[in-house]
Amino acid sequence: MEETKAPSKSVHDIITSYKNMFVETYKSKPVSHWILLLISSLGMLIAFPASSLLSRLYFSNGGKSKWIISWVSVAGWPIPLFILIPMYFFSNASPTPLNLKLALSYVGLGFLSAADNLMYAYAYAYLPASTASLLASTVLIFSAIFGYFIVNNKINISTINAIVVITAAMVIIALDSDSDRFSYITDTQYALGFMWDILGSALHGLIFALSELVFIKLLEGRSFHVVLEQQVAVSFLAFVFTTIGVVANNDFNGMTSEAKSFIGGEHAYYMVIVWGIITFQLGVLGSTAVLYLSSTVLAGVLNSIRVPLTSIAAVVLMHDPMNGFKILSLIVTFWGFSCYIYASYQVSHVSSPSSCG
């Protein structure tokens, strides 16, 4: 008996079905949920690029200390407390009991975060902000690899394709490195910046996987206040480790002379430091809220948008060099992100793997 084929849907039917899906999704959550998700998304899309540009501005305008800009990344650790502490008083949330294993895990993650921020500081010292941002997108590759080995996250064909595509984008930048190197940066410094950016991304991917392992093994549930507790604890310990490095390097004393010789003056210097502290923590808070309120897929979408936003902003505001090879790398990177998001969507919906290439 011959099977009857279902009639193909018209464009109007497809648009109507998507419209109904969006309406149902919107109605499934209170308005407050969508307002918080919008604010969190904007936090990722505005605060993170701003933080990257401020890091580069610090070095391009006369800042020298990698330790100081690394310290800026964690000095805002108390900011999440303004959200966490009221949750203990006005909701059913209560502080998570701290045992030896959890404390040691926070110490380890804090140390790794401090090292990671220092690596990125070296990257922004030697690379244009647009190039550093593109290279940092390799964190998706390392997140997928470490997630597979440490917490048994699934990798499908689309994920592998994303890894290959993003790696190809990085090779494009490496092959055309002379075109975007600043005149005052040596070949050795540029190569070091490139290396530290990739190593920082690898360490960042490891931190993601280890953080997930902590949630699986040591924490019960993934409620928002527990996520904030981990963020505060890890950021505080990273702040402690980084402050020790700054003090040992005598860089706090050097801030006065740096401010005096800073292009734009002392006021501009301290504004870069203060806004760097604020924007970095707001970006972290935004990404934490997006993951909790929505999914890793939306976080991946916003990350994929954040990379070109940072690159374009760096070209417009800081006059970063942008040639055909970097544009090609940007397009390839965006495609790699799309494949990664598609792979995440497949895994979250337990569908069969298929290629995105």
ZIRACOR-V778654 format. One record per pair of residues at least 12 apart in sequence whose ideal C-beta (glycine too) atoms are under 10 Angstrom apart, sorted by the first residue. I is the first residue (numbers start at 1). GAP is how many residues later the second one is. If there is no record, write none. Layout:
<<I	GAP> <I	GAP>>
This chain:
<<29	264> <29	265> <33	260> <33	261> <34	259> <36	253> <36	254> <36	256> <36	257> <37	252> <37	253> <37	255> <37	256> <37	257> <37	261> <38	255> <39	246> <39	247> <39	250> <39	251> <39	254> <40	242> <40	245> <40	246> <40	247> <40	248> <40	249> <40	250> <40	251> <40	252> <40	253> <40	254> <40	258> <40	259> <40	262> <41	245> <41	246> <41	248> <41	249> <41	252> <41	253> <41	257> <41	258> <41	260> <41	261> <41	264> <42	240> <42	244> <42	260> <43	236> <43	238> <43	239> <43	240> <43	241> <43	242> <43	243> <43	244> <43	245> <43	246> <43	247> <43	259> <44	238> <44	239> <44	240> <44	241> <44	242> <44	243> <44	244> <44	245> <44	246> <44	254> <44	255> <44	258> <44	259> <44	261> <44	262> <44	265> <45	238> <45	241> <45	257> <45	258> <45	260> <45	261> <45	264> <45	265> <46	233> <46	236> <46	237> <46	240> <46	260> <46	263> <46	267> <47	228> <47	231> <47	232> <47	233> <47	234> <47	235> <47	236> <47	237> <47	238> <47	239> <47	240> <47	259> <48	85> <48	231> <48	232> <48	234> <48	235> <48	236> <48	238> <48	239> <48	254> <48	255> <48	258> <48	259> <48	261> <48	262> <49	80> <49	84> <49	230> <49	234> <49	256> <49	257> <49	258> <49	259> <49	260> <49	261> <49	262> <49	263> <49	264> <49	265> <49	268> <50	225> <50	226> <50	228> <50	229> <50	230> <50	232> <50	233> <50	260> <50	263> <51	21> <51	22> <51	224> <51	225> <51	226> <51	227> <51	228> <51	229> <51	230> <51	231> <51	232> <51	233> <51	259> <52	68> <52	72> <52	77> <52	78> <52	80> <52	81> <52	84> <52	224> <52	227> <52	228> <52	231> <52	254> <52	257> <52	258> <52	259> <52	261> <52	262> <53	71> <53	76> <53	77> <53	80> <53	219> <53	223> <53	226> <53	257> <53	260> <53	261> <53	264> <53	265> <53	267> <54	15> <54	18> <54	70> <54	75> <54	217> <54	218> <54	219> <54	220> <54	221> <54	222> <54	223> <54	224> <54	225> <54	226> <55	14> <55	15> <55	17> <55	18> <55	62> <55	65> <55	66> <55	68> <55	69> <55	70> <55	74> <55	77> <55	217> <55	221> <55	224> <55	225> <56	13> <56	67> <56	68> <56	69> <56	71> <56	72> <56	73> <56	74> <56	75> <56	76> <56	77> <56	254> <56	258> <56	261> <56	262> <56	264> <57	67> <57	72> <57	206> <57	207> <57	211> <57	214> <57	215> <57	218> <57	219> <57	257> <57	260> <57	261> <58	14> <58	63> <58	66> <58	67> <58	200> <58	204> <58	211> <58	214> <58	215> <58	218> <59	62> <59	65> <59	66> <59	67> <59	68> <59	70> <59	123> <59	126> <60	64> <60	65> <60	68> <60	69> <60	122> <60	124> <60	203> <60	258> <60	259> <60	260> <61	197> <61	200> <61	201> <61	202> <61	203> <61	204> <61	207> <61	208> <61	211> <62	196> <62	197> <62	198> <62	199> <62	200> <62	201> <62	202> <62	206> <62	207> <63	61> <63	62> <63	192> <63	195> <63	196> <63	198> <63	199> <63	200> <63	206> <63	209> <63	210> <64	61> <64	187> <64	190> <64	193> <64	194> <64	197> <65	56> <65	60> <65	181> <65	184> <65	185> <65	186> <65	187> <65	189> <65	190> <65	193> <66	51> <66	52> <66	53> <66	54> <66	55> <66	56> <66	57> <66	58> <66	59> <66	60> <66	130> <66	179> <66	183> <66	185> <67	50> <67	51> <67	54> <67	175> <67	176> <67	177> <67	178> <67	179> <67	180> <67	181> <67	182> <67	183> <67	184> <67	185> <67	187> <68	53> <68	174> <68	178> <68	181> <68	183> <68	184> <68	186> <68	187> <68	190> <68	205> <68	208> <69	48> <69	49> <69	51> <69	52> <69	53> <69	55> <69	56> <69	182> <69	203> <69	204> <69	207> <70	44> <70	45> <70	46> <70	47> <70	48> <70	49> <70	50> <70	51> <70	52> <70	168> <70	171> <70	172> <70	175> <70	176> <70	181> <71	43> <71	46> <71	47> <71	50> <71	167> <71	168> <71	171> <71	172> <71	174> <71	175> <71	176> <71	180> <71	181> <71	202> <71	205> <71	206> <72	45> <72	49> <72	170> <72	200> <72	201> <72	202> <72	203> <72	204> <72	205> <72	206> <72	207> <72	208> <73	40> <73	41> <73	43> <73	44> <73	45> <73	47> <73	48> <73	162> <73	165> <73	166> <73	169> <73	203> <73	204> <73	207> <73	208> <73	211> <74	36> <74	39> <74	40> <74	43> <74	160> <74	161> <74	162> <74	163> <74	164> <74	165> <74	166> <74	167> <74	168> <74	169> <74	203> <74	206> <74	207> <74	210> <75	160> <75	163> <75	164> <75	167> <75	168> <75	171> <75	198> <75	199> <75	201> <75	202> <75	203> <75	205> <75	206> <76	159> <76	163> <76	198> <76	200> <76	201> <76	202> <76	203> <76	204> <76	205> <76	206> <76	208> <76	209> <77	33> <77	154> <77	155> <77	156> <77	157> <77	158> <77	159> <77	160> <77	161> <77	162> <77	163> <77	200> <77	204> <77	207> <78	154> <78	157> <78	158> <78	161> <78	203> <79	152> <79	153> <79	156> <79	198> <79	199> <79	201> <79	202> <79	203> <79	205> <79	206> <80	147> <80	148> <80	149> <80	150> <80	151> <80	152> <80	155> <80	156> <80	201> <80	202> <80	204> <80	205> <80	208> <81	147> <81	150> <81	151> <81	155> <82	203> <83	141> <83	142> <83	145> <83	148> <83	149> <83	202> <83	205> <83	206> <84	140> <84	141> <84	143> <84	144> <84	145> <84	147> <84	148> <85	140> <85	143> <85	147> <87	136> <87	137> <87	138> <87	141> <87	142> <88	137> <91	132> <91	133> <91	134> <92	131> <92	133> <93	130> <93	131> <93	132> <93	133> <93	135> <93	136> <94	131> <95	130> <95	131> <95	134> <96	122> <96	123> <96	124> <96	125> <96	127> <96	129> <96	130> <96	133> <96	134> <96	137> <97	123> <98	131> <98	135> <99	119> <101	113> <101	116> <101	117> <102	112> <102	115> <102	116> <102	117> <102	127> <102	128> <102	131> <103	130> <103	134> <104	114> <105	105> <105	106> <105	108> <105	109> <105	112> <105	113> <105	114> <105	125> <105	128> <105	129> <106	108> <106	112> <106	123> <106	124> <106	126> <106	127> <106	128> <106	129> <106	130> <106	131> <106	132> <107	126> <107	127> <107	130> <107	133> <107	134> <108	99> <108	102> <108	106> <108	126> <108	129> <109	97> <109	98> <109	101> <109	102> <109	105> <109	121> <109	124> <109	125> <109	126> <109	128> <109	129> <110	123> <110	124> <110	125> <110	126> <110	127> <110	128> <110	129> <110	130> <110	131> <110	132> <111	123> <111	126> <111	127> <111	129> <111	130> <111	131> <112	91> <112	92> <112	94> <112	95> <112	98> <112	99> <112	122> <112	125> <112	126> <112	129> <113	90> <113	91> <113	94> <113	98> <113	121> <113	122> <113	124> <113	125> <113	126> <113	128> <113	129> <114	120> <114	121> <114	123> <114	124> <114	125> <114	126> <114	127> <114	128> <114	129> <114	130> <114	131> <115	84> <115	85> <115	88> <115	92> <115	123> <115	126> <115	127> <115	130> <116	23> <116	83> <116	84> <116	85> <116	86> <116	87> <116	88> <116	89> <116	90> <116	91> <116	122> <117	83> <117	86> <117	87> <117	121> <117	122> <117	124> <117	125> <117	163> <118	78> <118	82> <118	85> <118	123> <118	124> <118	127> <119	76> <119	77> <119	78> <119	79> <119	80> <119	81> <119	82> <119	83> <119	84> <119	85> <120	12> <120	15> <120	16> <120	76> <120	77> <120	79> <120	80> <120	81> <120	83> <120	84> <121	75> <121	79> <121	121> <122	67> <122	70> <122	71> <122	73> <122	74> <122	75> <122	77> <122	78> <123	12> <123	13> <123	69> <123	70> <123	71> <123	72> <123	73> <123	74> <123	75> <123	76> <123	77> <123	78> <124	12> <124	69> <124	72> <124	73> <125	60> <125	64> <125	67> <125	68> <125	71> <126	55> <126	56> <126	59> <126	60> <126	62> <126	63> <126	64> <126	65> <126	66> <126	67> <126	68> <126	69> <126	70> <126	71> <127	46> <127	50> <127	53> <127	54> <127	55> <127	58> <127	62> <127	63> <127	65> <127	66> <127	67> <127	69> <127	70> <127	193> <128	52> <128	53> <128	54> <128	57> <128	62> <128	65> <128	183> <128	186> <128	187> <128	190> <128	191> <128	192> <128	193> <128	194> <128	198> <129	181> <129	182> <129	184> <129	185> <129	186> <129	188> <129	189> <129	191> <130	43> <130	50> <130	177> <130	178> <130	180> <130	181> <130	182> <130	183> <130	184> <130	185> <130	188> <130	190> <130	191> <130	192> <130	196> <130	199> <130	200> <131	42> <131	46> <131	48> <131	49> <131	50> <131	59> <131	62> <131	63> <131	66> <131	180> <131	183> <131	189> <131	190> <131	191> <131	195> <131	198> <132	61> <132	62> <132	64> <132	65> <132	68> <132	178> <132	179> <132	182> <132	188> <133	64> <133	173> <133	174> <133	175> <133	176> <133	177> <133	178> <133	180> <133	181> <133	187> <133	197> <133	200> <134	32> <134	35> <134	36> <134	38> <134	39> <134	63> <134	173> <134	174> <134	176> <134	177> <134	192> <134	195> <134	196> <134	198> <134	199> <135	34> <135	35> <135	38> <135	39> <135	58> <135	59> <135	60> <135	61> <135	62> <135	63> <135	65> <135	66> <135	194> <135	198> <136	61> <136	62> <136	64> <136	65> <136	68> <136	167> <136	170> <136	171> <136	174> <137	29> <137	32> <137	33> <137	64> <137	166> <137	167> <137	169> <137	170> <137	173> <137	192> <137	193> <137	196> <137	197> <137	199> <137	200> <137	203> <138	25> <138	28> <138	29> <138	31> <138	32> <138	59> <138	60> <138	62> <138	63> <138	64> <138	66> <138	67> <138	195> <138	198> <139	27> <139	59> <139	61> <139	62> <139	63> <139	64> <139	65> <139	66> <139	67> <139	68> <139	69> <139	164> <140	19> <140	22> <140	23> <140	26> <140	61> <140	64> <140	65> <140	68> <140	160> <140	163> <140	164> <140	193> <140	196> <140	197> <140	199> <140	200> <140	201> <140	203> <140	204> <141	18> <141	21> <141	22> <141	23> <141	24> <141	25> <141	26> <141	29> <141	57> <141	60> <141	61> <141	64> <141	195> <141	199> <142	21> <142	56> <142	57> <142	58> <142	59> <142	60> <142	61> <142	62> <142	63> <142	64> <142	65> <142	66> <142	67> <143	58> <143	59> <143	61> <143	62> <143	63> <143	64> <143	65> <143	66> <143	69> <143	153> <143	157> <143	197> <144	15> <144	16> <144	18> <144	19> <144	61> <144	64> <144	65> <144	196> <144	199> <144	200> <145	14> <145	18> <145	57> <145	60> <145	61> <145	64> <146	56> <146	57> <146	58> <146	59> <146	60> <146	61> <146	62> <146	63> <146	64> <146	66> <146	67> <147	12> <147	58> <147	59> <147	61> <147	62> <147	65> <147	66> <148	61> <149	57> <149	60> <150	56> <150	58> <150	59> <150	60> <150	62> <150	63> <150	66> <151	57> <151	58> <151	59> <151	60> <151	61> <151	62> <151	63> <151	64> <151	65> <151	66> <152	64> <153	56> <153	59> <153	143> <153	191> <153	194> <154	189> <154	190> <154	192> <154	193> <154	194> <154	196> <154	199> <155	188> <155	192> <155	198> <156	186> <156	187> <156	188> <156	190> <156	191> <156	195> <156	196> <156	197> <156	198> <156	199> <156	200> <157	182> <157	186> <157	189> <157	195> <157	196> <157	197> <157	198> <157	199> <157	200> <158	180> <158	181> <158	182> <158	183> <158	184> <158	185> <158	186> <158	187> <158	188> <158	189> <158	195> <158	196> <158	197> <158	198> <158	199> <159	180> <159	181> <159	183> <159	184> <159	185> <159	187> <159	188> <159	194> <159	197> <160	179> <160	183> <160	193> <160	195> <160	196> <160	197> <161	174> <161	175> <161	178> <161	179> <161	181> <161	182> <161	194> <161	195> <161	196> <162	138> <162	173> <162	174> <162	175> <162	176> <162	177> <162	178> <162	179> <162	180> <162	181> <162	182> <162	194> <162	195> <163	173> <163	176> <163	177> <163	180> <164	172> <164	175> <164	193> <165	167> <165	168> <165	169> <165	170> <165	171> <165	172> <165	173> <165	174> <165	175> <165	191> <165	192> <166	163> <166	166> <166	167> <166	168> <166	169> <166	170> <166	171> <166	173> <166	174> <167	165> <167	169> <168	160> <168	161> <168	164> <168	165> <168	167> <168	168> <169	157> <169	159> <169	160> <169	161> <169	162> <169	163> <169	164> <169	165> <169	166> <169	167> <170	24> <170	27> <170	28> <170	31> <170	159> <170	162> <170	163> <170	166> <171	158> <171	161> <172	153> <172	154> <172	155> <172	156> <172	157> <172	158> <172	159> <172	160> <172	161> <173	21> <173	152> <173	153> <173	155> <173	156> <173	157> <173	159> <173	160> <174	17> <174	20> <174	24> <174	155> <175	150> <175	154> <176	147> <176	148> <176	149> <176	150> <176	152> <176	153> <177	13> <177	14> <177	16> <177	17> <177	148> <178	12> <179	142> <179	143> <179	144> <179	145> <179	146> <179	147> <180	140> <180	141> <180	142> <180	143> <180	145> <180	146> <181	12> <181	140> <182	138> <182	139> <207	27> <211	16> <211	19> <211	20> <211	23> <214	16> <214	20> <215	12> <215	15> <218	12> <222	69> <222	70> <223	69> <224	64> <224	65> <224	67> <224	68> <224	69> <225	67> <226	66> <227	61> <227	62> <227	64> <227	65> <228	57> <228	60> <228	61> <228	64> <230	58> <231	50> <231	53> <231	54> <231	56> <231	57> <235	45> <235	46> <235	49> <255	14> <255	15> <255	18> <256	13> <258	15> <259	13> <259	14> <283	23> <286	13> <286	16> <287	12> <287	15> <287	16> <287	19> <290	12> <290	13> <295	49> <295	50> <295	53> <296	44> <296	45> <296	48> <296	49> <296	51> <296	52> <297	43> <297	44> <297	45> <297	46> <297	47> <297	48> <297	49> <297	50> <297	51> <297	52> <298	43> <298	46> <299	42> <299	45> <300	37> <300	38> <300	40> <300	41> <300	42> <300	43> <300	44> <300	45> <301	36> <301	37> <301	39> <301	40> <301	43> <301	44> <302	39> <303	34> <303	37> <303	38> <304	29> <304	30> <304	31> <304	32> <304	33> <304	34> <304	36> <304	37> <305	29> <305	32> <306	31> <307	23> <307	26> <307	27> <307	29> <307	30> <308	19> <308	22> <308	23> <308	25> <308	26> <308	29> <311	15> <311	16> <311	18> <311	19> <311	22> <312	18> <315	12> <335	21> <335	22> <336	20> <336	21> <338	18> <339	16> <339	17> <339	18> <340	16> <341	15> <342	12> <342	13> <342	14> <343	12> <343	13>>
